Each structure stands twice: as C-alpha cells, then as structure tokens.
C-alpha cells in the first residue's frame, strides 16, 4: 500500500512538473512572439551574442519555447523537449548570472518585452533557478528513471 501511494505521489510530481514547466515555456513565448523587435532589444542588452545573431535569436527562440511548452504539456516527444528545455533554461540562467556578475541591471525579458523598471535581478536568479531544478528533475525522470526501467510503469511483475 505504501509503495502504491509512493508511485501515485511520484506520478503526480512528474506530471505536475511537466505541465508547470510546459506552461512556463508557453507563457514566456507569448509576448516575445507578438513583439520580436522589443525582444531583440532585450537580447542585445545582454551583450552576449554577436549583433548578427540578435534578430535571428529574437525570432527563433520564442517559437522554440512555444514548441517545447506544448510538447511538455501534451507529453509528446518528451526526451527531446525535456533535453532542449534543460539546455535553454541552463543557458538563460547562466546569462542572468553572467550579467549580474558584470553588474548590468537589465530587464530579464523572460516573460515580457516591456521596457519597464526591472525588479531586483536576484529575484530573477531565484525564479530561474527553481525552473532549472524542475527541469533537472524531469531530465532525471525521463532519461534516468524511465530508460533504466526503474519507473513503476515500465516494471513487469511475473
């Protein structure tokens, strides 16, 4: 009975993490898709990419985020969406840390392209770190647990 309860909790955590992270990606893409020029300015302000890649990134990244979000929510192509989502979140988190270390106080651009007053960048770091933790959990569940045959759904009882 305890094992069954543990499996249920594990599945709730897994599906909850997958859906929450998917919703984060979908929500993050929305404003960027509608305002690619404003998003390009935010990318430029990070001063990380060469100028030639700024516009391409501003057009490509939001659609990639939207696709990853829908795939996570629907549970389709999970290995690819989880892997790509992890890479993106780690890159975004590192970009935030890098700019904080350089002393740049720029708008995150995570969920909005509005050029407004940016909240404390420490909040961005903590928030994005929590997204990375969820993504790493999903990575572990999809790649380690499922492929190793340790997931309760893949166990075969005689």
Z-matrix of the N, CA and C atoms (Angstrom, degrees):
N
C 1 1.449
C 2 1.531 1 110.86
N 3 1.349 2 116.70 1 -42.02
C 4 1.458 3 120.21 2 178.65
C 5 1.523 4 110.52 3 -65.50
N 6 1.330 5 116.41 4 -37.25
C 7 1.466 6 120.02 5 179.48
C 8 1.524 7 110.65 6 -65.32
N 9 1.323 8 116.74 7 -40.01
C 10 1.461 9 121.14 8 178.91
C 11 1.530 10 110.53 9 -65.97
N 12 1.317 11 117.15 10 -41.35
C 13 1.461 12 121.03 11 177.49
C 14 1.524 13 110.23 12 -63.83
N 15 1.326 14 116.46 13 -41.39
C 16 1.462 15 120.87 14 177.23
C 17 1.516 16 112.18 15 -61.57
N 18 1.331 17 116.72 16 -39.90
C 19 1.467 18 120.63 17 177.69
C 20 1.529 19 111.17 18 -65.55
N 21 1.325 20 115.84 19 -40.73
C 22 1.466 21 119.24 20 179.25
C 23 1.520 22 110.70 21 -63.57
N 24 1.319 23 116.41 22 -44.23
C 25 1.471 24 120.41 23 179.01
C 26 1.526 25 110.09 24 -63.22
N 27 1.326 26 116.28 25 -42.17
C 28 1.457 27 120.83 26 178.57
C 29 1.524 28 111.24 27 -61.15
N 30 1.312 29 117.33 28 -42.40
C 31 1.467 30 120.87 29 179.71
C 32 1.531 31 111.10 30 -69.01
N 33 1.326 32 117.43 31 -37.49
C 34 1.460 33 120.61 32 177.27
C 35 1.531 34 109.89 33 -63.86
N 36 1.335 35 116.85 34 -44.75
C 37 1.463 36 120.79 35 177.92
C 38 1.532 37 111.19 36 -61.76
N 39 1.317 38 115.83 37 -44.07
C 40 1.461 39 121.36 38 -178.31
C 41 1.535 40 110.42 39 -62.40
N 42 1.328 41 116.75 40 -53.56
C 43 1.467 42 119.66 41 -178.54
C 44 1.527 43 111.37 42 -67.02
N 45 1.324 44 117.03 43 -36.99
C 46 1.461 45 120.49 44 176.97
C 47 1.520 46 111.40 45 -62.23
N 48 1.322 47 116.62 46 -46.13
C 49 1.467 48 120.89 47 179.63
C 50 1.524 49 110.67 48 -63.25
N 51 1.313 50 116.56 49 -42.52
C 52 1.463 51 121.86 50 -179.92
C 53 1.530 52 110.67 51 -62.41
N 54 1.317 53 116.99 52 -46.26
C 55 1.465 54 120.92 53 -177.65
C 56 1.527 55 111.31 54 -71.44
N 57 1.324 56 117.19 55 -42.03
C 58 1.475 57 120.19 56 178.79
C 59 1.524 58 110.60 57 -62.11
N 60 1.326 59 116.76 58 -47.07
C 61 1.463 60 119.66 59 -179.91
C 62 1.527 61 110.37 60 -65.23
N 63 1.314 62 117.18 61 -38.07
C 64 1.464 63 120.02 62 175.92
C 65 1.513 64 111.88 63 -61.32
N 66 1.325 65 116.34 64 -43.03
C 67 1.466 66 120.45 65 178.70
C 68 1.528 67 111.21 66 -65.08
N 69 1.319 68 116.90 67 -36.38
C 70 1.466 69 120.88 68 177.39
C 71 1.525 70 109.47 69 -61.95
N 72 1.324 71 117.21 70 -46.08
C 73 1.464 72 120.21 71 179.37
C 74 1.531 73 111.62 72 -63.49
N 75 1.321 74 117.54 73 -43.94
C 76 1.468 75 120.46 74 179.70
C 77 1.526 76 109.96 75 -62.90
N 78 1.320 77 116.75 76 -47.37
C 79 1.467 78 120.43 77 -179.72
C 80 1.530 79 111.20 78 -62.56
N 81 1.327 80 116.57 79 -39.93
C 82 1.460 81 120.62 80 -178.97
C 83 1.528 82 111.47 81 -65.82
N 84 1.312 83 117.48 82 -29.40
C 85 1.465 84 120.33 83 -176.30
C 86 1.527 85 113.28 84 -79.64
N 87 1.306 86 116.88 85 -28.05
C 88 1.460 87 121.85 86 -168.84
C 89 1.535 88 113.52 87 -54.86
N 90 1.304 89 118.28 88 -59.51
C 91 1.467 90 122.05 89 -176.32
C 92 1.528 91 111.14 90 -66.62
N 93 1.308 92 117.04 91 -33.00
C 94 1.472 93 120.60 92 179.90
C 95 1.521 94 111.32 93 -68.46
N 96 1.335 95 116.36 94 -36.73
C 97 1.467 96 120.14 95 177.90
C 98 1.530 97 110.14 96 -67.17
N 99 1.329 98 116.37 97 -39.41
C 100 1.459 99 120.45 98 -179.00
C 101 1.528 100 113.50 99 -72.65
N 102 1.343 101 116.58 100 -27.11
C 103 1.473 102 121.12 101 -175.48
C 104 1.532 103 111.19 102 -131.99
N 105 1.322 104 118.21 103 68.51
C 106 1.468 105 119.91 104 -176.42
C 107 1.532 106 113.79 105 -64.76
N 108 1.323 107 118.10 106 -32.64
C 109 1.467 108 119.89 107 179.67
C 110 1.533 109 110.71 108 -66.75
N 111 1.325 110 116.34 109 -42.54
C 112 1.466 111 119.88 110 178.35
C 113 1.531 112 110.18 111 -65.96
N 114 1.326 113 116.57 112 -38.06
C 115 1.460 114 119.41 113 178.10
C 116 1.531 115 110.73 114 -66.79
N 117 1.331 116 116.93 115 -36.45
C 118 1.463 117 120.39 116 177.53
C 119 1.530 118 110.84 117 -61.21
N 120 1.348 119 116.45 118 -38.83
C 121 1.472 120 119.74 119 177.31
C 122 1.528 121 111.23 120 -63.47
N 123 1.338 122 116.18 121 -40.02
C 124 1.463 123 119.53 122 178.08
C 125 1.526 124 111.12 123 -64.20
N 126 1.320 125 116.56 124 -42.16
C 127 1.468 126 120.34 125 178.07
C 128 1.527 127 109.69 126 -62.77
N 129 1.326 128 116.46 127 -43.37
C 130 1.460 129 121.27 128 179.19
C 131 1.527 130 110.94 129 -59.34
N 132 1.339 131 116.85 130 -39.99
C 133 1.469 132 121.07 131 -178.42
C 134 1.521 133 112.99 132 -62.93
N 135 1.315 134 117.25 133 -24.43
C 136 1.469 135 119.99 134 177.45
C 137 1.521 136 111.39 135 -67.00
N 138 1.326 137 117.86 136 -22.82
C 139 1.465 138 123.79 137 177.93
C 140 1.529 139 112.02 138 55.13
N 141 1.326 140 115.40 139 42.57
C 142 1.467 141 120.61 140 179.54
C 143 1.524 142 111.01 141 -113.84
N 144 1.327 143 116.49 142 -45.33
C 145 1.462 144 121.19 143 -176.79
C 146 1.524 145 111.34 144 -84.96
N 147 1.324 146 116.40 145 150.84
C 148 1.467 147 118.67 146 170.74
C 149 1.531 148 109.08 147 -63.91
N 150 1.315 149 116.69 148 149.37
C 151 1.463 150 121.49 149 -177.44
C 152 1.530 151 112.56 150 -53.42
N 153 1.325 152 117.02 151 -34.34
C 154 1.463 153 121.26 152 -177.60
C 155 1.531 154 112.15 153 -65.28
N 156 1.321 155 118.67 154 -23.54
C 157 1.462 156 121.86 155 -176.63
C 158 1.528 157 114.05 156 -97.87
N 159 1.314 158 117.48 157 -6.91
C 160 1.459 159 121.09 158 -175.61
C 161 1.530 160 111.42 159 -63.61
N 162 1.338 161 117.29 160 -53.19
C 163 1.466 162 119.90 161 -178.05
C 164 1.526 163 111.93 162 -65.39
N 165 1.301 164 117.03 163 -41.16
C 166 1.462 165 121.05 164 178.01
C 167 1.530 166 110.37 165 -60.45
N 168 1.307 167 116.78 166 -43.05
C 169 1.467 168 121.18 167 178.01
C 170 1.519 169 111.56 168 -64.89
N 171 1.329 170 116.66 169 -39.72
C 172 1.466 171 120.62 170 -179.05
C 173 1.525 172 111.68 171 -65.57
N 174 1.303 173 116.85 172 -27.67
C 175 1.466 174 120.08 173 178.31
C 176 1.524 175 110.97 174 -87.75
N 177 1.309 176 117.54 175 -41.58
C 178 1.463 177 121.90 176 -173.27
C 179 1.534 178 113.33 177 -78.21
N 180 1.319 179 118.44 178 -45.62
C 181 1.469 180 122.11 179 -173.80
C 182 1.526 181 114.69 180 -57.77
N 183 1.333 182 119.85 181 -46.58
C 184 1.469 183 118.39 182 -179.15
C 185 1.535 184 112.95 183 -61.91
N 186 1.326 185 116.60 184 -37.80
C 187 1.466 186 119.16 185 179.04
C 188 1.519 187 111.13 186 -69.94
N 189 1.322 188 116.27 187 -34.15
C 190 1.459 189 120.18 188 175.15
C 191 1.531 190 109.93 189 -65.81
N 192 1.332 191 116.97 190 -43.06
C 193 1.461 192 120.99 191 177.06
C 194 1.528 193 111.27 192 -60.62
N 195 1.326 194 116.50 193 -43.94
C 196 1.460 195 120.81 194 179.37
C 197 1.533 196 110.89 195 -61.76
N 198 1.313 197 116.24 196 -44.39
C 199 1.466 198 120.88 197 179.78
C 200 1.521 199 110.76 198 -63.35
N 201 1.322 200 117.24 199 -47.20
C 202 1.469 201 121.00 200 178.76
C 203 1.525 202 109.88 201 -59.77
N 204 1.319 203 116.59 202 -43.65
C 205 1.460 204 120.48 203 179.66
C 206 1.515 205 112.31 204 -59.10
N 207 1.322 206 117.24 205 -48.52
C 208 1.473 207 120.40 206 179.97
C 209 1.524 208 111.30 207 -64.43
N 210 1.324 209 117.13 208 -39.32
C 211 1.463 210 119.67 209 178.95
C 212 1.529 211 111.22 210 -65.42
N 213 1.314 212 117.22 211 -39.97
C 214 1.463 213 120.13 212 177.86
C 215 1.530 214 110.86 213 -65.94
N 216 1.307 215 116.97 214 -43.35
C 217 1.461 216 120.34 215 -178.90
C 218 1.523 217 111.12 216 -64.20
N 219 1.321 218 116.36 217 -43.80
C 220 1.463 219 119.97 218 -177.31
C 221 1.522 220 113.34 219 -81.67
N 222 1.326 221 116.77 220 -16.60
C 223 1.460 222 120.16 221 -179.98
C 224 1.515 223 113.68 222 79.18
N 225 1.324 224 116.40 223 17.05
C 226 1.462 225 121.99 224 -179.81
C 227 1.526 226 109.05 225 -93.49
N 228 1.324 227 116.14 226 139.69
C 229 1.467 228 122.72 227 178.01
C 230 1.532 229 111.76 228 50.67
N 231 1.317 230 115.27 229 47.56
C 232 1.465 231 120.10 230 -175.64
C 233 1.523 232 114.42 231 -59.54
N 234 1.332 233 120.13 232 -44.12
C 235 1.469 234 116.28 233 -179.48
C 236 1.532 235 112.86 234 -56.50
N 237 1.316 236 117.36 235 -44.22
C 238 1.462 237 120.44 236 -179.76
C 239 1.515 238 112.87 237 -68.65
N 240 1.335 239 116.51 238 -43.13
C 241 1.460 240 119.04 239 -178.29
C 242 1.525 241 111.42 240 -70.09
N 243 1.325 242 117.09 241 -37.94
C 244 1.465 243 119.95 242 178.62
C 245 1.526 244 110.26 243 -67.74
N 246 1.323 245 117.04 244 -43.98
C 247 1.465 246 120.67 245 179.43
C 248 1.528 247 111.03 246 -62.04
N 249 1.342 248 116.60 247 -49.71
C 250 1.464 249 120.77 248 -178.95
C 251 1.527 250 111.19 249 -65.01
N 252 1.320 251 116.95 250 -40.05
C 253 1.462 252 120.50 251 177.02
C 254 1.522 253 112.12 252 -61.38
N 255 1.325 254 116.49 253 -41.64
C 256 1.465 255 120.45 254 177.05
C 257 1.521 256 111.11 255 -61.41
N 258 1.326 257 116.68 256 -45.97
C 259 1.467 258 120.40 257 179.85
C 260 1.533 259 110.04 258 -59.60
N 261 1.332 260 116.81 259 -47.99
C 262 1.466 261 119.78 260 -179.47
C 263 1.529 262 112.06 261 -61.26
N 264 1.318 263 116.37 262 -47.11
C 265 1.466 264 118.87 263 -177.86
C 266 1.524 265 111.67 264 -64.11
N 267 1.307 266 117.18 265 -37.61
C 268 1.472 267 120.10 266 178.11
C 269 1.527 268 110.13 267 -67.01
N 270 1.336 269 117.01 268 -41.56
C 271 1.468 270 120.20 269 177.28
C 272 1.529 271 110.39 270 -62.94
N 273 1.333 272 117.05 271 -46.12
C 274 1.463 273 120.30 272 179.99
C 275 1.528 274 110.83 273 -61.42
N 276 1.333 275 116.65 274 -43.84
C 277 1.458 276 120.86 275 -179.67
C 278 1.531 277 110.80 276 -63.53
N 279 1.325 278 116.50 277 -43.44
C 280 1.467 279 120.08 278 178.72
C 281 1.528 280 111.22 279 -64.51
N 282 1.340 281 117.86 280 -37.77
C 283 1.470 282 120.66 281 177.87
C 284 1.526 283 110.49 282 -63.44
N 285 1.324 284 116.65 283 -41.24
C 286 1.468 285 119.63 284 177.36
C 287 1.532 286 111.23 285 -63.48
N 288 1.334 287 116.31 286 -45.07
C 289 1.470 288 120.13 287 179.59
C 290 1.525 289 111.01 288 -63.28
N 291 1.320 290 116.06 289 -42.11
C 292 1.461 291 121.37 290 -179.58
C 293 1.526 292 110.81 291 -60.40
N 294 1.321 293 117.11 292 -45.91
C 295 1.461 294 120.00 293 -179.93
C 296 1.516 295 112.46 294 -70.36
N 297 1.321 296 117.51 295 -33.31
C 298 1.466 297 119.90 296 174.89
C 299 1.533 298 109.48 297 -64.46
N 300 1.334 299 116.28 298 -42.25
C 301 1.467 300 120.58 299 179.09
C 302 1.528 301 111.13 300 -64.89
N 303 1.324 302 117.19 301 -32.45
C 304 1.473 303 120.99 302 178.75
C 305 1.527 304 111.85 303 -81.16
N 306 1.332 305 116.84 304 -8.36
C 307 1.454 306 120.70 305 178.53
C 308 1.521 307 113.84 306 82.88
N 309 1.333 308 117.50 307 13.43
C 310 1.459 309 120.21 308 178.13
C 311 1.522 310 109.18 309 -81.67
N 312 1.311 311 116.19 310 127.21
C 313 1.459 312 121.11 311 178.54
C 314 1.518 313 107.89 312 -107.80
N 315 1.336 314 114.74 313 83.00
C 316 1.455 315 119.95 314 -177.40
C 317 1.518 316 109.44 315 -113.74
N 318 1.325 317 114.74 316 162.32
C 319 1.460 318 120.22 317 176.37
C 320 1.525 319 108.53 318 -67.44
N 321 1.294 320 116.22 319 136.18
C 322 1.458 321 122.64 320 -178.15
C 323 1.524 322 111.32 321 -59.83
N 324 1.316 323 117.57 322 -47.31
C 325 1.454 324 121.07 323 -176.34
C 326 1.511 325 113.20 324 77.27
N 327 1.317 326 116.15 325 13.54
C 328 1.467 327 120.22 326 -176.55
C 329 1.518 328 112.00 327 -68.93
N 330 1.320 329 117.21 328 -44.15
C 331 1.458 330 120.97 329 -174.93
C 332 1.523 331 113.57 330 -124.65
N 333 1.316 332 117.22 331 -8.35
C 334 1.457 333 119.64 332 -177.55
C 335 1.520 334 109.79 333 -148.20
N 336 1.321 335 114.85 334 145.42
C 337 1.458 336 119.79 335 176.20
C 338 1.518 337 111.61 336 -99.95
N 339 1.330 338 116.87 337 4.66
C 340 1.460 339 121.03 338 -178.81
C 341 1.523 340 110.31 339 -65.67
N 342 1.330 341 116.30 340 129.19
C 343 1.458 342 118.77 341 178.47
C 344 1.515 343 109.78 342 -82.30
N 345 1.274 344 116.85 343 76.53
C 346 1.455 345 120.72 344 -179.43
C 347 1.513 346 110.24 345 -113.48
N 348 1.283 347 113.75 346 -175.09
C 349 1.451 348 119.55 347 177.08
C 350 1.520 349 108.72 348 -69.25
N 351 1.293 350 115.78 349 125.45
C 352 1.463 351 120.92 350 -177.04
C 353 1.520 352 109.93 351 -83.52
N 354 1.332 353 117.06 352 136.14
C 355 1.458 354 118.80 353 173.16
C 356 1.525 355 110.29 354 -67.07
N 357 1.295 356 115.09 355 173.94
C 358 1.461 357 121.58 356 179.84
C 359 1.525 358 110.29 357 -52.62
N 360 1.315 359 116.62 358 128.88
C 361 1.461 360 120.59 359 -176.58
C 362 1.528 361 112.29 360 -67.80
N 363 1.321 362 118.28 361 -18.61
C 364 1.462 363 120.45 362 175.63
C 365 1.530 364 109.89 363 -63.83
N 366 1.328 365 116.42 364 -35.90
C 367 1.458 366 120.08 365 175.87
C 368 1.517 367 110.72 366 -60.68
N 369 1.341 368 116.88 367 -43.46
C 370 1.459 369 120.78 368 177.93
C 371 1.528 370 110.78 369 -58.90
N 372 1.313 371 115.40 370 -44.37
C 373 1.469 372 119.27 371 -179.11
C 374 1.528 373 111.22 372 -62.21
N 375 1.319 374 117.13 373 -45.12
C 376 1.470 375 120.13 374 179.80
C 377 1.524 376 111.54 375 -65.73
N 378 1.316 377 116.25 376 -42.28
C 379 1.457 378 120.24 377 179.70
C 380 1.527 379 110.50 378 -63.89
N 381 1.332 380 116.77 379 -48.16
C 382 1.455 381 119.56 380 -178.75
C 383 1.524 382 111.71 381 -68.07
N 384 1.327 383 116.64 382 -32.51
C 385 1.462 384 119.34 383 175.52
C 386 1.528 385 110.48 384 -62.63
N 387 1.332 386 116.75 385 -38.90
C 388 1.469 387 119.16 386 178.07
C 389 1.529 388 110.55 387 -64.98
N 390 1.331 389 117.40 388 -35.61
C 391 1.471 390 119.87 389 175.87
C 392 1.527 391 110.78 390 -65.71
N 393 1.328 392 116.29 391 -39.50
C 394 1.474 393 120.25 392 178.00
C 395 1.524 394 109.99 393 -63.42
N 396 1.323 395 117.73 394 -41.09
C 397 1.468 396 121.08 395 179.21
C 398 1.527 397 110.15 396 -61.09
N 399 1.329 398 116.84 397 -45.14
C 400 1.469 399 120.19 398 178.14
C 401 1.523 400 110.18 399 -62.46
N 402 1.320 401 117.04 400 -42.95
C 403 1.466 402 121.15 401 -179.32
C 404 1.524 403 111.70 402 -64.56
N 405 1.318 404 117.32 403 -40.16
C 406 1.468 405 120.63 404 178.38
C 407 1.526 406 110.13 405 -66.58
N 408 1.320 407 117.28 406 -38.57
C 409 1.467 408 121.03 407 175.02
C 410 1.530 409 109.94 408 -58.42
N 411 1.344 410 116.87 409 -47.52
C 412 1.464 411 120.16 410 178.36
C 413 1.521 412 111.56 411 -62.68
N 414 1.316 413 116.30 412 -39.49
C 415 1.467 414 120.30 413 177.44
C 416 1.526 415 109.90 414 -58.91
N 417 1.316 416 115.66 415 -45.80
C 418 1.467 417 120.28 416 179.22
C 419 1.522 418 110.41 417 -61.52
N 420 1.322 419 116.91 418 -46.13
C 421 1.469 420 120.92 419 -178.82
C 422 1.531 421 111.49 420 -63.67
N 423 1.318 422 117.55 421 -43.75
C 424 1.464 423 120.70 422 -175.23
C 425 1.521 424 111.67 423 -76.56
N 426 1.327 425 117.71 424 -44.90
C 427 1.455 426 119.88 425 -172.69
C 428 1.523 427 114.06 426 -92.68
N 429 1.305 428 117.88 427 -37.69
C 430 1.456 429 120.12 428 -175.99
C 431 1.527 430 110.58 429 -90.22
N 432 1.308 431 116.87 430 -57.37
C 433 1.460 432 120.87 431 -174.86
C 434 1.520 433 111.77 432 -68.27
N 435 1.330 434 117.66 433 -52.26
C 436 1.461 435 120.48 434 -176.09
C 437 1.521 436 112.10 435 -66.86
N 438 1.324 437 117.66 436 -47.58
C 439 1.450 438 119.42 437 -176.37
C 440 1.516 439 113.17 438 -74.28
N 441 1.317 440 116.97 439 -21.44
C 442 1.462 441 120.02 440 177.14
C 443 1.524 442 111.35 441 -84.33
N 444 1.326 443 116.63 442 -5.30
C 445 1.459 444 120.14 443 179.31
C 446 1.513 445 113.26 444 78.57
N 447 1.339 446 116.33 445 19.81
C 448 1.457 447 119.73 446 -177.64
C 449 1.518 448 112.13 447 -92.88
N 450 1.308 449 117.91 448 -12.53
C 451 1.451 450 121.49 449 179.95
C 452 1.532 451 108.93 450 -69.54
N 453 1.311 452 115.58 451 140.11
C 454 1.471 453 120.25 452 -176.40
C 455 1.523 454 111.28 453 -60.73
N 456 1.319 455 118.29 454 -29.12
C 457 1.456 456 119.82 455 -178.75
C 458 1.512 457 112.33 456 -73.20
N 459 1.351 458 117.46 457 -20.51
C 460 1.447 459 119.21 458 -179.54
C 461 1.519 460 112.61 459 -99.95
N 462 1.320 461 117.71 460 -3.29
C 463 1.464 462 120.91 461 177.30
C 464 1.517 463 110.10 462 -74.30
N 465 1.278 464 114.52 463 141.23
C 466 1.460 465 120.59 464 176.88
C 467 1.511 466 108.28 465 -113.29
N 468 1.307 467 116.19 466 126.98
C 469 1.458 468 119.76 467 176.59
C 470 1.515 469 107.97 468 -103.21
N 471 1.335 470 117.19 469 138.28
C 472 1.463 471 119.35 470 -176.89
C 473 1.506 472 112.19 471 -68.16
